[in-house]
Amino acid sequence: MGLEVSWVRHRDIHLLTVGRYTYTSDQRFQTIHSPQTEDWTLQVRYPQKRDSGMYECQVSTTPPIGHSMHLSVVANDRIRHDDSLD
């Protein structure tokens, strides 16, 4: 059927991926897709607080279908050492 799945970051209206192609110089972003499924996942490696915000998955149907979601990246500023594990 030739449909394409795209991922867009709303903060700067940046097209991140279309199909398996990545259109950002930030190599932490990539699309994961298994040909046996209709699932398309946007992977953000080593997420940072600045990655928080709205992202949209778009499918190239007529009319286009889109689903927006909010990503919250929460950083743990403290590393806890559990003495009971020693």
C-alpha positions, 0 to 999 in steps of 0.5 A: 500500500506504500504508506509512510510513517513519520515522526515530528518533534513539535518544539521546533516542528522538526521532521525526525524520521520518514519510514526508515530514513532519519532527517536529523543530525542528532544520531540519538533518534532512529525509527524501529520497525519490524516488517511483520508488524505495523508498529513503528517506534521512535527510539531516543538513545540517551534521552535528555531533559531537553528532549521532553515535549510533544512528538507526533507520529504521522501516517501518510494516508488521505487524509493524513492520520496523526497521533501526538504524545508528550514525552517526559524525561526525568533525570535522577540527580542523585545516585543512591548507594545501598550499603546493604548490597556490599 
